[in-house]
Amino acid sequence: MELAVKAAGGVEDKKALRDKIYELEITTAFGKYGVEPLGSPNSGYQRRKVMNLMQWQKAEGKKLLPNQFVINGMVQEVVWPEEVATAKIDFPFPGFLK
């Protein structure tokens, strides 16, 4: 926000500030930041930093990666986005409604 305020020359011109926020593409402590441009169907959605969706799944019969470990017969898997997934999503998760 500080970079956008400086680039817009202050906070008085709300449209200029908004436009600068939409233009920002920076690296933060949390990773890359950048949003879909104004006018796009997903305007304002984060597009530079993709969060992985994780799921605990039964470890039985799975070949584990070096960074995976089993806790109570379960292993944590990346299930989304597909290009980095280590397993397919298990849905509905067995026993979820019990």
C-alpha atoms as one frame of an Amber mdcrd trajectory, in Angstrom:
protein
   0.000   0.000   0.000   2.853   2.358   0.816   4.279   1.941  -2.708   0.868
   2.643  -4.263   0.356   5.762  -2.103   3.789   7.089  -3.063   3.237   6.311
  -6.766  -0.189   8.014  -6.703   1.243  11.058  -4.909  -0.930  10.629  -1.821
  -4.348   9.358  -0.815  -6.469  12.274  -1.982  -7.004  11.021  -5.553  -8.827
   7.724  -4.886  -8.957   6.723  -8.567  -5.218   7.227  -9.022  -4.532   5.240
  -5.833  -6.824   2.418  -6.979  -5.119   2.324 -10.377  -1.666   2.121  -8.766
  -2.769  -0.762  -6.512  -3.946  -2.661  -9.601  -0.639  -1.962 -11.383   1.628
  -3.187  -8.567   3.675  -6.313  -9.203   6.096  -6.725  -6.325   7.674  -9.370
  -4.117   6.688  -9.213  -0.460   7.593 -11.270   2.592   4.663 -13.543   1.650
   5.701 -13.974  -1.985   4.769 -12.269  -5.225   1.875  -9.780  -5.341  -0.152
  -8.763  -8.366  -3.869  -8.688  -9.113  -6.038  -9.150 -12.194  -6.500  -5.775
 -13.941  -9.571  -3.575 -13.783 -12.222  -4.572 -16.286 -11.279  -8.249 -16.325
 -13.834 -10.825 -15.125 -11.639 -11.568 -12.092 -10.634  -7.966 -11.428  -8.781
  -7.657  -8.125  -8.080 -11.377  -7.653  -4.520 -12.257  -6.705  -2.733 -13.722
  -9.736   0.940 -13.742  -8.830   0.864 -15.815  -5.640  -0.899 -19.148  -5.858
  -1.565 -20.898  -2.582  -1.428 -24.680  -2.489  -4.426 -26.617  -1.227  -3.292
 -29.387   1.116  -5.180 -32.455   2.319  -4.349 -35.202   4.806  -4.806 -38.573
   3.101  -4.290 -42.202   4.049  -0.621 -43.064   3.619  -1.129 -46.788   3.097
   0.227 -47.905  -0.283   1.670 -44.493  -1.194   5.265 -43.859  -2.178   6.318
 -40.890  -0.068   8.391 -37.976  -1.277  11.527 -37.094   0.745   9.737 -34.180
   2.458   6.632 -36.187   3.432   6.069 -38.030   6.707   3.316 -40.165   8.157
   1.348 -39.205  11.275  -1.251 -41.669  12.552  -1.383 -43.357   9.142  -1.960
 -40.074   7.284   0.275 -38.063   4.945  -0.176 -34.474   3.802  -0.625 -34.086
   0.033  -0.811 -31.085  -2.292  -4.084 -31.470  -4.219  -4.256 -28.102  -6.033
  -3.102 -26.500  -8.294  -2.851 -29.514 -10.588   0.591 -28.592 -11.944   2.181
 -29.104  -8.501  -0.241 -31.666  -7.032   1.218 -34.747  -5.354  -2.184 -36.507
  -5.260  -5.759 -36.160  -6.482  -8.208 -34.615  -4.033 -10.053 -37.154  -1.896
 -13.625 -35.794  -1.852 -15.738 -36.285   0.024 -13.100 -37.219   2.547 -13.862
 -40.651   4.038 -15.309 -40.302   7.516 -15.857 -36.530   7.236 -19.507 -36.721
   8.213 -18.983 -39.152  11.108
